[in-house]
Amino acid sequence: MTIILHAQPYDIAAQGFYFDTLEEYQAKAAKAVNDYGDPVEEFEIQFIDGDQIDCALAQAIGLCQSNIGQYFDAVEAWDDPQKRVVILAAGDCGYDFTDQTQPDDFDIEIYHIDSLRALAEQFVDEGLFGEIPGQLQHYIDYDAIARDLAADYSETEIAGIPLVYRCG
């Protein structure tokens, strides 16, 4: 799907414009003038239409004039799992998004499950708490384990996909 963005001038005497490529943005921004013929230099970049995950990426990185090139590069080059890593890193974990940012730069554990309780059940099934005899399995308090996991893990939803994650 094509991404449509809008450059809204901070100058109230100027008109904004829509664009869907970096080249189109640069060409239109270079020609933008206000009602008095003065050049417009600053724009707020607004996400208008596109995939939900690309919208979430724009929001997480704080899409603006200074990172619009990197944003377009990321949308083209990264797959959805890589975008999710950067969305969590820049949006929730406090990492910076720079022109050198790559999804592999971040130490984030992501589980494609919808709750901390489900993560607790997965950890027990994987043997994280050791071998649990069959007669004791019905007595495990998964809700208590989930509350403990909440100290390190968080729940979120990105583009309609529920996730549990932990920042490294």
Disulfide bonds with the S-S distance in Angstrom:
Cys93-Cys167 1.70
